[in-house]
């Protein structure tokens, strides 16, 4: 007969990797959890640098991505729970992200002296 542990220790992450299609989390107890990136739309839409900018929170019980405003709990990963974010807040985040990106794109410099002048088209016979 085996004895049950008297003290519960929550699972804790120690290392996080985001691949092209998966979230991979190594736990301090030696286990590795892998979940499809499609479960976490913010991570899925993030760039490589944004996905790589994470930190452990609550002593490793969760992972936070500040650039993506995303928090994922280790217990939820172990339970097989995808993101619980509803469509409306996600769409609002995605729209604000698109606006920020368009603001960062360089705009062509304005032409000196106003808009370009139209060229006159010459019509004639060539011989």
N, C-alpha and C positions, 0 to 999 in steps of 0.2 A: 504494500500500500504506500502510495506517495503522499507526502505532506504538501499542503498548499502553502504558497508563500504568504507570510503574514504582512508584508509591506509591499504596496504597489508602487512601482516606479514608472511614470509615464514614458512612452517612447520618445527618444531625443535624436535629432539629426546632428550629424557632424560634418557632412559634406554634401554639396548639391551640384548637379550638372544638368544642363538643359541641352539636349541634342536637337537635331532638326525635327524630330517627331516625338520625343519623350522627355519627361521630367524624371530624373534619377536621383534618389536620395539615399545616402548611406547613413545608417543609424549607428549609434555608439555601441549597441549590443552585437554588431557584426552583420545584421540583416541589411539588404538593399531593397528599396521599393522602386518600382518603375511604373509610371502611369502615362497614358497617351497625352501628348501636349494639347490635343483637341479638347480635353476635359477642362482646360484653363485658357479661355479665349484671350485674356490679356497677355499671357505668356506667348500664346500662339502668334499674336500680332506684334510682339516685341521684336526689336532688333537684337543682334548678337550682343552688343555692348549692354543693352538694357537687361537682357536675360542674365548676363554675367554679373550684374551689379545686385547682389543679394546679401542679406545678412540673417543670421539666426536670431530669433526672438524668443522670449520666455525660456531662456536656458536651453534652446534647441527644440522646444515643443512646436515651434512654427518657423516659417521662412517668410521674409519680407523682401519685396522688390520695390524700392522707393521710386524708381523711374516709371514703373507701371502701376503703382498704387495697388499692389497685389499682396495678399497674405494667404498662406496655405498652411494648415495645421497638419502635423505628422499623423495625429490620430485619424483625421479625415482621409489621408492617403492610405493608411492601413485598412480603413473600413471600405475603401474603394469608392469614395465619394467624389464625383466631379464638382466643379465650381457650382455654387448655389446662387450665383449672381443672376438676377433676372435680365431679360432682354432689354428693357428700357434703360436701366443704368449703364449697361454695357454699351448700348448704342450711343448714349450721351458721351461716354468716355471716348469711344471710337471717333465720334464727330469732332470732339474738342482736340483730339490728337491730330486729325487731318488738318484742322485749322492751324494748329501750331506748326505743323510741317510746312504748310503753304506759306506761312509768315517767314519761315527761315530760308526759303528758296531765294536766291539772288534775283533781283528784278533788273531787267535791262536798263542801262542808263538812258535818261531822257535825251532825245536829240537836241542839239543846240539850235536855236533859231526856230523852234516849232516843228510841226509835222513835216515830213519829207514832201518836196514838191513833186507834182505829177509831171512826167515827161510827155512831151507831145509826140504823138505817133505820126511818123511820116508814111505817107501812102504814095506810091509811085511805081512806075514800071522799071524793071531792071533790064538792061539790054545787052 
